[in-house]
Amino acid sequence: MNYLIKNSIAAEQLTNVGFGPVQPIAPNDTEANRQMNRRLEVKIIAK
């Protein structure tokens, strides 16, 4: 989010939500799966 703000995107147009361990895409039972769960998802919604 800070990157986008520093590159001319108005902060009022941005929202961030952290899910932490609540919504993993893979079980946290191996290092490979934990690596898959360290991610950033971006959704672009046109108005």
mmCIF entry with sequence, helices, sheets and N, C-alpha, C, O atoms, coordinates in Angstrom:
data_MODEL
# 
_entry.id   MODEL 
# 
_entity.id                         1 
_entity.type                       polymer 
_entity.pdbx_number_of_molecules   1 
# 
_entity_poly.entity_id                      1 
_entity_poly.type                           'polypeptide(L)' 
_entity_poly.nstd_linkage                   no 
_entity_poly.nstd_monomer                   no 
_entity_poly.pdbx_seq_one_letter_code       MNYLIKNSIAAEQLTNVGFGPVQPIAPNDTEANRQMNRRLEVKIIAK 
_entity_poly.pdbx_seq_one_letter_code_can   MNYLIKNSIAAEQLTNVGFGPVQPIAPNDTEANRQMNRRLEVKIIAK 
_entity_poly.pdbx_strand_id                 A 
# 
loop_
_entity_poly_seq.entity_id 
_entity_poly_seq.num 
_entity_poly_seq.mon_id 
_entity_poly_seq.hetero 
1 1  MET n 
1 2  ASN n 
1 3  TYR n 
1 4  LEU n 
1 5  ILE n 
1 6  LYS n 
1 7  ASN n 
1 8  SER n 
1 9  ILE n 
1 10 ALA n 
1 11 ALA n 
1 12 GLU n 
1 13 GLN n 
1 14 LEU n 
1 15 THR n 
1 16 ASN n 
1 17 VAL n 
1 18 GLY n 
1 19 PHE n 
1 20 GLY n 
1 21 PRO n 
1 22 VAL n 
1 23 GLN n 
1 24 PRO n 
1 25 ILE n 
1 26 ALA n 
1 27 PRO n 
1 28 ASN n 
1 29 ASP n 
1 30 THR n 
1 31 GLU n 
1 32 ALA n 
1 33 ASN n 
1 34 ARG n 
1 35 GLN n 
1 36 MET n 
1 37 ASN n 
1 38 ARG n 
1 39 ARG n 
1 40 LEU n 
1 41 GLU n 
1 42 VAL n 
1 43 LYS n 
1 44 ILE n 
1 45 ILE n 
1 46 ALA n 
1 47 LYS n 
# 
_struct_asym.id          A 
_struct_asym.entity_id   1 
# 
loop_
_struct_conf.conf_type_id 
_struct_conf.id 
_struct_conf.pdbx_PDB_helix_id 
_struct_conf.beg_label_comp_id 
_struct_conf.beg_label_asym_id 
_struct_conf.beg_label_seq_id 
_struct_conf.pdbx_beg_PDB_ins_code 
_struct_conf.end_label_comp_id 
_struct_conf.end_label_asym_id 
_struct_conf.end_label_seq_id 
_struct_conf.pdbx_end_PDB_ins_code 
_struct_conf.beg_auth_comp_id 
_struct_conf.beg_auth_asym_id 
_struct_conf.beg_auth_seq_id 
_struct_conf.end_auth_comp_id 
_struct_conf.end_auth_asym_id 
_struct_conf.end_auth_seq_id 
_struct_conf.pdbx_PDB_helix_class 
_struct_conf.details 
_struct_conf.pdbx_PDB_helix_length 
HELX_P HELX_P1 AA1 ASN A 2  ? LYS A 6  ? ASN A 2  LYS A 6  1 ? 5 
HELX_P HELX_P2 AA2 ALA A 11 ? GLN A 13 ? ALA A 11 GLN A 13 5 ? 3 
HELX_P HELX_P3 AA3 GLY A 20 ? VAL A 22 ? GLY A 20 VAL A 22 5 ? 3 
HELX_P HELX_P4 AA4 GLU A 31 ? ASN A 37 ? GLU A 31 ASN A 37 1 ? 7 
# 
_struct_conf_type.id          HELX_P 
_struct_conf_type.criteria    ? 
_struct_conf_type.reference   ? 
# 
loop_
_atom_site.group_PDB 
_atom_site.id 
_atom_site.type_symbol 
_atom_site.label_atom_id 
_atom_site.label_alt_id 
_atom_site.label_comp_id 
_atom_site.label_asym_id 
_atom_site.label_entity_id 
_atom_site.label_seq_id 
_atom_site.pdbx_PDB_ins_code 
_atom_site.Cartn_x 
_atom_site.Cartn_y 
_atom_site.Cartn_z 
_atom_site.occupancy 
_atom_site.B_iso_or_equiv 
_atom_site.pdbx_formal_charge 
_atom_site.auth_seq_id 
_atom_site.auth_comp_id 
_atom_site.auth_asym_id 
_atom_site.auth_atom_id 
_atom_site.pdbx_PDB_model_num 
ATOM 1   N N  . MET A 1 1  ? 0.821   -1.171  0.000   1.00 0.00 ? 1  MET A N  1 
ATOM 2   C CA . MET A 1 1  ? 0.000   0.000   0.000   1.00 0.00 ? 1  MET A CA 1 
ATOM 3   C C  . MET A 1 1  ? 0.875   1.249   0.000   1.00 0.00 ? 1  MET A C  1 
ATOM 4   O O  . MET A 1 1  ? 0.599   2.212   -0.715  1.00 0.00 ? 1  MET A O  1 
ATOM 5   N N  . ASN A 1 2  ? 1.932   1.223   0.808   1.00 0.00 ? 2  ASN A N  1 
ATOM 6   C CA . ASN A 1 2  ? 2.841   2.369   0.836   1.00 0.00 ? 2  ASN A CA 1 
ATOM 7   C C  . ASN A 1 2  ? 3.485   2.590   -0.526  1.00 0.00 ? 2  ASN A C  1 
ATOM 8   O O  . ASN A 1 2  ? 3.674   3.731   -0.946  1.00 0.00 ? 2  ASN A O  1 
ATOM 9   N N  . TYR A 1 3  ? 3.822   1.509   -1.214  1.00 0.00 ? 3  TYR A N  1 
ATOM 10  C CA . TYR A 1 3  ? 4.402   1.627   -2.551  1.00 0.00 ? 3  TYR A CA 1 
ATOM 11  C C  . TYR A 1 3  ? 3.436   2.330   -3.491  1.00 0.00 ? 3  TYR A C  1 
ATOM 12  O O  . TYR A 1 3  ? 3.843   3.220   -4.239  1.00 0.00 ? 3  TYR A O  1 
ATOM 13  N N  . LEU A 1 4  ? 2.173   1.950   -3.466  1.00 0.00 ? 4  LEU A N  1 
ATOM 14  C CA . LEU A 1 4  ? 1.189   2.559   -4.350  1.00 0.00 ? 4  LEU A CA 1 
ATOM 15  C C  . LEU A 1 4  ? 0.987   4.039   -4.025  1.00 0.00 ? 4  LEU A C  1 
ATOM 16  O O  . LEU A 1 4  ? 0.866   4.864   -4.930  1.00 0.00 ? 4  LEU A O  1 
ATOM 17  N N  . ILE A 1 5  ? 0.950   4.369   -2.749  1.00 0.00 ? 5  ILE A N  1 
ATOM 18  C CA . ILE A 1 5  ? 0.785   5.767   -2.346  1.00 0.00 ? 5  ILE A CA 1 
ATOM 19  C C  . ILE A 1 5  ? 1.991   6.590   -2.801  1.00 0.00 ? 5  ILE A C  1 
ATOM 20  O O  . ILE A 1 5  ? 1.829   7.707   -3.294  1.00 0.00 ? 5  ILE A O  1 
ATOM 21  N N  . LYS A 1 6  ? 3.192   6.047   -2.640  1.00 0.00 ? 6  LYS A N  1 
ATOM 22  C CA . LYS A 1 6  ? 4.402   6.754   -3.071  1.00 0.00 ? 6  LYS A CA 1 
ATOM 23  C C  . LYS A 1 6  ? 4.471   6.911   -4.584  1.00 0.00 ? 6  LYS A C  1 
ATOM 24  O O  . LYS A 1 6  ? 5.215   7.750   -5.090  1.00 0.00 ? 6  LYS A O  1 
ATOM 25  N N  . ASN A 1 7  ? 3.697   6.106   -5.304  1.00 0.00 ? 7  ASN A N  1 
ATOM 26  C CA . ASN A 1 7  ? 3.715   6.165   -6.766  1.00 0.00 ? 7  ASN A CA 1 
ATOM 27  C C  . ASN A 1 7  ? 2.396   6.706   -7.320  1.00 0.00 ? 7  ASN A C  1 
ATOM 28  O O  . ASN A 1 7  ? 1.865   6.205   -8.311  1.00 0.00 ? 7  ASN A O  1 
ATOM 29  N N  . SER A 1 8  ? 1.884   7.739   -6.657  1.00 0.00 ? 8  SER A N  1 
ATOM 30  C CA . SER A 1 8  ? 0.791   8.574   -7.165  1.00 0.00 ? 8  SER A CA 1 
ATOM 31  C C  . SER A 1 8  ? -0.608  7.968   -7.106  1.00 0.00 ? 8  SER A C  1 
ATOM 32  O O  . SER A 1 8  ? -1.488  8.423   -7.836  1.00 0.00 ? 8  SER A O  1 
ATOM 33  N N  . ILE A 1 9  ? -0.846  6.972   -6.278  1.00 0.00 ? 9  ILE A N  1 
ATOM 34  C CA . ILE A 1 9  ? -2.200  6.474   -6.062  1.00 0.00 ? 9  ILE A CA 1 
ATOM 35  C C  . ILE A 1 9  ? -2.705  7.108   -4.765  1.00 0.00 ? 9  ILE A C  1 
ATOM 36  O O  . ILE A 1 9  ? -2.049  7.012   -3.728  1.00 0.00 ? 9  ILE A O  1 
ATOM 37  N N  . ALA A 1 10 ? -3.860  7.751   -4.826  1.00 0.00 ? 10 ALA A N  1 
ATOM 38  C CA . ALA A 1 10 ? -4.399  8.424   -3.641  1.00 0.00 ? 10 ALA A CA 1 
ATOM 39  C C  . ALA A 1 10 ? -4.743  7.403   -2.552  1.00 0.00 ? 10 ALA A C  1 
ATOM 40  O O  . ALA A 1 10 ? -5.360  6.374   -2.826  1.00 0.00 ? 10 ALA A O  1 
ATOM 41  N N  . ALA A 1 11 ? -4.347  7.694   -1.345  1.00 0.00 ? 11 ALA A N  1 
ATOM 42  C CA . ALA A 1 11 ? -4.598  6.787   -0.219  1.00 0.00 ? 11 ALA A CA 1 
ATOM 43  C C  . ALA A 1 11 ? -6.087  6.534   -0.019  1.00 0.00 ? 11 ALA A C  1 
ATOM 44  O O  . ALA A 1 11 ? -6.474  5.460   0.442   1.00 0.00 ? 11 ALA A O  1 
ATOM 45  N N  . GLU A 1 12 ? -6.929  7.513   -0.363  1.00 0.00 ? 12 GLU A N  1 
ATOM 46  C CA . GLU A 1 12 ? -8.371  7.357   -0.202  1.00 0.00 ? 12 GLU A CA 1 
ATOM 47  C C  . GLU A 1 12 ? -8.943  6.292   -1.132  1.00 0.00 ? 12 GLU A C  1 
ATOM 48  O O  . GLU A 1 12 ? -10.051 5.802   -0.910  1.00 0.00 ? 12 GLU A O  1 
ATOM 49  N N  . GLN A 1 13 ? -8.201  5.937   -2.157  1.00 0.00 ? 13 GLN A N  1 
ATOM 50  C CA . GLN A 1 13 ? -8.664  4.936   -3.121  1.00 0.00 ? 13 GLN A CA 1 
ATOM 51  C C  . GLN A 1 13 ? -8.228  3.522   -2.737  1.00 0.00 ? 13 GLN A C  1 
ATOM 52  O O  . GLN A 1 13 ? -8.581  2.563   -3.424  1.00 0.00 ? 13 GLN A O  1 
ATOM 53  N N  . LEU A 1 14 ? -7.486  3.382   -1.679  1.00 0.00 ? 14 LEU A N  1 
ATOM 54  C CA . LEU A 1 14 ? -6.909  2.088   -1.319  1.00 0.00 ? 14 LEU A CA 1 
ATOM 55  C C  . LEU A 1 14 ? -7.478  1.570   -0.013  1.00 0.00 ? 14 LEU A C  1 
ATOM 56  O O  . LEU A 1 14 ? -7.809  2.338   0.890   1.00 0.00 ? 14 LEU A O  1 
ATOM 57  N N  . THR A 1 15 ? -7.584  0.270   0.067   1.00 0.00 ? 15 THR A N  1 
ATOM 58  C CA . THR A 1 15 ? -7.985  -0.410  1.292   1.00 0.00 ? 15 THR A CA 1 
ATOM 59  C C  . THR A 1 15 ? -7.110  -1.649  1.440   1.00 0.00 ? 15 THR A C  1 
ATOM 60  O O  . THR A 1 15 ? -6.834  -2.333  0.454   1.00 0.00 ? 15 THR A O  1 
ATOM 61  N N  . ASN A 1 16 ? -6.678  -1.940  2.644   1.00 0.00 ? 16 ASN A N  1 
ATOM 62  C CA . ASN A 1 16 ? -5.946  -3.181  2.856   1.00 0.00 ? 16 ASN A CA 1 
ATOM 63  C C  . ASN A 1 16 ? -6.599  -3.972  3.970   1.00 0.00 ? 16 ASN A C  1 
ATOM 64  O O  . ASN A 1 16 ? -7.151  -3.409  4.915   1.00 0.00 ? 16 ASN A O  1 
ATOM 65  N N  . VAL A 1 17 ? -6.528  -5.284  3.844   1.00 0.00 ? 17 VAL A N  1 
ATOM 66  C CA . VAL A 1 17 ? -7.106  -6.190  4.830   1.00 0.00 ? 17 VAL A CA 1 
ATOM 67  C C  . VAL A 1 17 ? -6.095  -7.306  5.061   1.00 0.00 ? 17 VAL A C  1 
ATOM 68  O O  . VAL A 1 17 ? -5.621  -7.922  4.106   1.00 0.00 ? 17 VAL A O  1 
ATOM 69  N N  . GLY A 1 18 ? -5.767  -7.565  6.301   1.00 0.00 ? 18 GLY A N  1 
ATOM 70  C CA . GLY A 1 18 ? -4.857  -8.652  6.632   1.00 0.00 ? 18 GLY A CA 1 
ATOM 71  C C  . GLY A 1 18 ? -5.640  -9.835  7.183   1.00 0.00 ? 18 GLY A C  1 
ATOM 72  O O  . GLY A 1 18 ? -6.472  -9.674  8.076   1.00 0.00 ? 18 GLY A O  1 
ATOM 73  N N  . PHE A 1 19 ? -5.372  -11.015 6.654   1.00 0.00 ? 19 PHE A N  1 
ATOM 74  C CA . PHE A 1 19 ? -6.071  -12.206 7.113   1.00 0.00 ? 19 PHE A CA 1 
ATOM 75  C C  . PHE A 1 19 ? -5.187  -13.098 7.980   1.00 0.00 ? 19 PHE A C  1 
ATOM 76  O O  . PHE A 1 19 ? -5.693  -13.960 8.699   1.00 0.00 ? 19 PHE A O  1 
ATOM 77  N N  . GLY A 1 20 ? -3.883  -12.899 7.918   1.00 0.00 ? 20 GLY A N  1 
ATOM 78  C CA . GLY A 1 20 ? -2.973  -13.696 8.728   1.00 0.00 ? 20 GLY A CA 1 
ATOM 79  C C  . GLY A 1 20 ? -3.211  -15.180 8.546   1.00 0.00 ? 20 GLY A C  1 
ATOM 80  O O  . GLY A 1 20 ? -3.368  -15.634 7.412   1.00 0.00 ? 20 GLY A O  1 
ATOM 81  N N  . PRO A 1 21 ? -3.244  -15.951 9.619   1.00 0.00 ? 21 PRO A N  1 
ATOM 82  C CA . PRO A 1 21 ? -3.409  -17.403 9.512   1.00 0.00 ? 21 PRO A CA 1 
ATOM 83  C C  . PRO A 1 21 ? -4.859  -17.838 9.301   1.00 0.00 ? 21 PRO A C  1 
ATOM 84  O O  . PRO A 1 21 ? -5.133  -19.037 9.257   1.00 0.00 ? 21 PRO A O  1 
ATOM 85  N N  . VAL A 1 22 ? -5.782  -16.902 9.170   1.00 0.00 ? 22 VAL A N  1 
ATOM 86  C CA . VAL A 1 22 ? -7.199  -17.246 9.103   1.00 0.00 ? 22 VAL A CA 1 
ATOM 87  C C  . VAL A 1 22 ? -7.603  -17.833 7.751   1.00 0.00 ? 22 VAL A C  1 
ATOM 88  O O  . VAL A 1 22 ? -8.509  -18.664 7.693   1.00 0.00 ? 22 VAL A O  1 
ATOM 89  N N  . GLN A 1 23 ? -6.952  -17.420 6.669   1.00 0.00 ? 23 GLN A N  1 
ATOM 90  C CA . GLN A 1 23 ? -7.334  -17.889 5.336   1.00 0.00 ? 23 GLN A CA 1 
ATOM 91  C C  . GLN A 1 23 ? -6.126  -18.409 4.552   1.00 0.00 ? 23 GLN A C  1 
ATOM 92  O O  . GLN A 1 23 ? -5.785  -17.842 3.514   1.00 0.00 ? 23 GLN A O  1 
ATOM 93  N N  . PRO A 1 24 ? -5.474  -19.469 5.021   1.00 0.00 ? 24 PRO A N  1 
ATOM 94  C CA . PRO A 1 24 ? -4.356  -20.023 4.253   1.00 0.00 ? 24 PRO A CA 1 
ATOM 95  C C  . PRO A 1 24 ? -4.865  -20.711 2.985   1.00 0.00 ? 24 PRO A C  1 
ATOM 96  O O  . PRO A 1 24 ? -5.990  -21.210 2.952   1.00 0.00 ? 24 PRO A O  1 
ATOM 97  N N  . ILE A 1 25 ? -4.027  -20.734 1.940   1.00 0.00 ? 25 ILE A N  1 
ATOM 98  C CA . ILE A 1 25 ? -4.409  -21.457 0.728   1.00 0.00 ? 25 ILE A CA 1 
ATOM 99  C C  . ILE A 1 25 ? -3.873  -22.880 0.749   1.00 0.00 ? 25 ILE A C  1 
ATOM 100 O O  . ILE A 1 25 ? -4.246  -23.704 -0.086  1.00 0.00 ? 25 ILE A O  1 
ATOM 101 N N  . ALA A 1 26 ? -2.999  -23.166 1.706   1.00 0.00 ? 26 ALA A N  1 
ATOM 102 C CA . ALA A 1 26 ? -2.440  -24.510 1.869   1.00 0.00 ? 26 ALA A CA 1 
ATOM 103 C C  . ALA A 1 26 ? -2.245  -24.749 3.363   1.00 0.00 ? 26 ALA A C  1 
ATOM 104 O O  . ALA A 1 26 ? -2.106  -23.791 4.124   1.00 0.00 ? 26 ALA A O  1 
ATOM 105 N N  . PRO A 1 27 ? -2.233  -26.011 3.798   1.00 0.00 ? 27 PRO A N  1 
ATOM 106 C CA . PRO A 1 27 ? -1.975  -26.285 5.215   1.00 0.00 ? 27 PRO A CA 1 
ATOM 107 C C  . PRO A 1 27 ? -0.569  -25.816 5.593   1.00 0.00 ? 27 PRO A C  1 
ATOM 108 O O  . PRO A 1 27 ? 0.335   -25.857 4.759   1.00 0.00 ? 27 PRO A O  1 
ATOM 109 N N  . ASN A 1 28 ? -0.376  -25.384 6.804   1.00 0.00 ? 28 ASN A N  1 
ATOM 110 C CA . ASN A 1 28 ? 0.939   -24.916 7.263   1.00 0.00 ? 28 ASN A CA 1 
ATOM 111 C C  . ASN A 1 28 ? 1.792   -26.055 7.814   1.00 0.00 ? 28 ASN A C  1 
ATOM 112 O O  . ASN A 1 28 ? 2.484   -25.883 8.818   1.00 0.00 ? 28 ASN A O  1 
ATOM 113 N N  . ASP A 1 29 ? 1.745   -27.215 7.162   1.00 0.00 ? 29 ASP A N  1 
ATOM 114 C CA . ASP A 1 29 ? 2.444   -28.384 7.690   1.00 0.00 ? 29 ASP A CA 1 
ATOM 115 C C  . ASP A 1 29 ? 3.843   -28.586 7.118   1.00 0.00 ? 29 ASP A C  1 
ATOM 116 O O  . ASP A 1 29 ? 4.617   -29.369 7.668   1.00 0.00 ? 29 ASP A O  1 
ATOM 117 N N  . THR A 1 30 ? 4.187   -27.906 6.036   1.00 0.00 ? 30 THR A N  1 
ATOM 118 C CA . THR A 1 30 ? 5.533   -28.017 5.468   1.00 0.00 ? 30 THR A CA 1 
ATOM 119 C C  . THR A 1 30 ? 6.032   -26.624 5.123   1.00 0.00 ? 30 THR A C  1 
ATOM 120 O O  . THR A 1 30 ? 5.241   -25.687 5.009   1.00 0.00 ? 30 THR A O  1 
ATOM 121 N N  . GLU A 1 31 ? 7.335   -26.487 4.959   1.00 0.00 ? 31 GLU A N  1 
ATOM 122 C CA . GLU A 1 31 ? 7.905   -25.189 4.588   1.00 0.00 ? 31 GLU A CA 1 
ATOM 123 C C  . GLU A 1 31 ? 7.385   -24.740 3.225   1.00 0.00 ? 31 GLU A C  1 
ATOM 124 O O  . GLU A 1 31 ? 7.123   -23.553 3.028   1.00 0.00 ? 31 GLU A O  1 
ATOM 125 N N  . ALA A 1 32 ? 7.233   -25.656 2.294   1.00 0.00 ? 32 ALA A N  1 
ATOM 126 C CA . ALA A 1 32 ? 6.718   -25.303 0.966   1.00 0.00 ? 32 ALA A CA 1 
ATOM 127 C C  . ALA A 1 32 ? 5.299   -24.744 1.062   1.00 0.00 ? 32 ALA A C  1 
ATOM 128 O O  . ALA A 1 32 ? 4.976   -23.768 0.384   1.00 0.00 ? 32 ALA A O  1 
ATOM 129 N N  . ASN A 1 33 ? 4.461   -25.339 1.883   1.00 0.00 ? 33 ASN A N  1 
ATOM 130 C CA . ASN A 1 33 ? 3.098   -24.838 2.062   1.00 0.00 ? 33 ASN A CA 1 
ATOM 131 C C  . ASN A 1 33 ? 3.081   -23.493 2.781   1.00 0.00 ? 33 ASN A C  1 
ATOM 132 O O  . ASN A 1 33 ? 2.296   -22.610 2.434   1.00 0.00 ? 33 ASN A O  1 
ATOM 133 N N  . ARG A 1 34 ? 3.945   -23.337 3.783   1.00 0.00 ? 34 ARG A N  1 
ATOM 134 C CA . ARG A 1 34 ? 4.019   -22.048 4.474   1.00 0.00 ? 34 ARG A CA 1 
ATOM 135 C C  . ARG A 1 34 ? 4.464   -20.961 3.502   1.00 0.00 ? 34 ARG A C  1 
ATOM 136 O O  . ARG A 1 34 ? 3.995   -19.826 3.586   1.00 0.00 ? 34 ARG A O  1 
ATOM 137 N N  . GLN A 1 35 ? 5.362   -21.298 2.583   1.00 0.00 ? 35 GLN A N  1 
ATOM 138 C CA . GLN A 1 35 ? 5.807   -20.334 1.582   1.00 0.00 ? 35 GLN A CA 1 
ATOM 139 C C  . GLN A 1 35 ? 4.638   -19.935 0.673   1.00 0.00 ? 35 GLN A C  1 
ATOM 140 O O  . GLN A 1 35 ? 4.523   -18.768 0.301   1.00 0.00 ? 35 GLN A O  1 
ATOM 141 N N  . MET A 1 36 ? 3.785   -20.873 0.318   1.00 0.00 ? 36 MET A N  1 
ATOM 142 C CA . MET A 1 36 ? 2.622   -20.567 -0.508  1.00 0.00 ? 36 MET A CA 1 
ATOM 143 C C  . MET A 1 36 ? 1.665   -19.623 0.223   1.00 0.00 ? 36 MET A C  1 
ATOM 144 O O  . MET A 1 36 ? 0.991   -18.812 -0.411  1.00 0.00 ? 36 MET A O  1 
ATOM 145 N N  . ASN A 1 37 ? 1.605   -19.724 1.541   1.00 0.00 ? 37 ASN A N  1 
ATOM 146 C CA . ASN A 1 37 ? 0.701   -18.890 2.324   1.00 0.00 ? 37 ASN A CA 1 
ATOM 147 C C  . ASN A 1 37 ? 1.226   -17.473 2.547   1.00 0.00 ? 37 ASN A C  1 
ATOM 148 O O  . ASN A 1 37 ? 0.469   -16.591 2.954   1.00 0.00 ? 37 ASN A O  1 
ATOM 149 N N  . ARG A 1 38 ? 2.513   -17.246 2.283   1.00 0.00 ? 38 ARG A N  1 
ATOM 150 C CA . ARG A 1 38 ? 3.064   -15.890 2.359   1.00 0.00 ? 38 ARG A CA 1 
ATOM 151 C C  . ARG A 1 38 ? 2.832   -15.241 1.007   1.00 0.00 ? 38 ARG A C  1 
ATOM 152 O O  . ARG A 1 38 ? 3.605   -15.436 0.069   1.00 0.00 ? 38 ARG A O  1 
ATOM 153 N N  . ARG A 1 39 ? 1.771   -14.475 0.917   1.00 0.00 ? 39 ARG A N  1 
ATOM 154 C CA . ARG A 1 39 ? 1.384   -13.934 -0.383  1.00 0.00 ? 39 ARG A CA 1 
ATOM 155 C C  . ARG A 1 39 ? 0.701   -12.594 -0.227  1.00 0.00 ? 39 ARG A C  1 
ATOM 156 O O  . ARG A 1 39 ? 0.299   -12.186 0.863   1.00 0.00 ? 39 ARG A O  1 
ATOM 157 N N  . LEU A 1 40 ? 0.588   -11.938 -1.341  1.00 0.00 ? 40 LEU A N  1 
ATOM 158 C CA . LEU A 1 40 ? -0.135  -10.683 -1.442  1.00 0.00 ? 40 LEU A CA 1 
ATOM 159 C C  . LEU A 1 40 ? -1.148  -10.847 -2.553  1.00 0.00 ? 40 LEU A C  1 
ATOM 160 O O  . LEU A 1 40 ? -0.801  -11.286 -3.649  1.00 0.00 ? 40 LEU A O  1 
ATOM 161 N N  . GLU A 1 41 ? -2.370  -10.509 -2.292  1.00 0.00 ? 41 GLU A N  1 
ATOM 162 C CA . GLU A 1 41 ? -3.413  -10.561 -3.312  1.00 0.00 ? 41 GLU A CA 1 
ATOM 163 C C  . GLU A 1 41 ? -3.884  -9.142  -3.579  1.00 0.00 ? 41 GLU A C  1 
ATOM 164 O O  . GLU A 1 41 ? -4.144  -8.380  -2.648  1.00 0.00 ? 41 GLU A O  1 
ATOM 165 N N  . VAL A 1 42 ? -3.994  -8.790  -4.858  1.00 0.00 ? 42 VAL A N  1 
ATOM 166 C CA . VAL A 1 42 ? -4.422  -7.457  -5.246  1.00 0.00 ? 42 VAL A CA 1 
ATOM 167 C C  . VAL A 1 42 ? -5.691  -7.604  -6.070  1.00 0.00 ? 42 VAL A C  1 
ATOM 168 O O  . VAL A 1 42 ? -5.742  -8.398  -7.009  1.00 0.00 ? 42 VAL A O  1 
ATOM 169 N N  . LYS A 1 43 ? -6.709  -6.840  -5.717  1.00 0.00 ? 43 LYS A N  1 
ATOM 170 C CA . LYS A 1 43 ? -7.955  -6.823  -6.476  1.00 0.00 ? 43 LYS A CA 1 
ATOM 171 C C  . LYS A 1 43 ? -8.154  -5.410  -6.989  1.00 0.00 ? 43 LYS A C  1 
ATOM 172 O O  . LYS A 1 43 ? -8.107  -4.450  -6.220  1.00 0.00 ? 43 LYS A O  1 
ATOM 173 N N  . ILE A 1 44 ? -8.377  -5.284  -8.283  1.00 0.00 ? 44 ILE A N  1 
ATOM 174 C CA . ILE A 1 44 ? -8.641  -3.988  -8.896  1.00 0.00 ? 44 ILE A CA 1 
ATOM 175 C C  . ILE A 1 44 ? -10.128 -3.910  -9.183  1.00 0.00 ? 44 ILE A C  1 
ATOM 176 O O  . ILE A 1 44 ? -10.681 -4.734  -9.911  1.00 0.00 ? 44 ILE A O  1 
ATOM 177 N N  . ILE A 1 45 ? -10.766 -2.906  -8.600  1.00 0.00 ? 45 ILE A N  1 
ATOM 178 C CA . ILE A 1 45 ? -12.203 -2.727  -8.766  1.00 0.00 ? 45 ILE A CA 1 
ATOM 179 C C  . ILE A 1 45 ? -12.419 -1.385  -9.461  1.00 0.00 ? 45 ILE A C  1 
ATOM 180 O O  . ILE A 1 45 ? -12.130 -0.326  -8.904  1.00 0.00 ? 45 ILE A O  1 
ATOM 181 N N  . ALA A 1 46 ? -12.926 -1.451  -10.670 1.00 0.00 ? 46 ALA A N  1 
ATOM 182 C CA . ALA A 1 46 ? -13.170 -0.224  -11.437 1.00 0.00 ? 46 ALA A CA 1 
ATOM 183 C C  . ALA A 1 46 ? -14.490 0.401   -11.000 1.00 0.00 ? 46 ALA A C  1 
ATOM 184 O O  . ALA A 1 46 ? -15.465 -0.301  -10.730 1.00 0.00 ? 46 ALA A O  1 
ATOM 185 N N  . LYS A 1 47 ? -14.505 1.696   -10.936 1.00 0.00 ? 47 LYS A N  1 
ATOM 186 C CA . LYS A 1 47 ? -15.737 2.401   -10.558 1.00 0.00 ? 47 LYS A CA 1 
ATOM 187 C C  . LYS A 1 47 ? -16.329 3.063   -11.762 1.00 0.00 ? 47 LYS A C  1 
ATOM 188 O O  . LYS A 1 47 ? -17.371 3.710   -11.660 1.00 0.00 ? 47 LYS A O  1 
# 
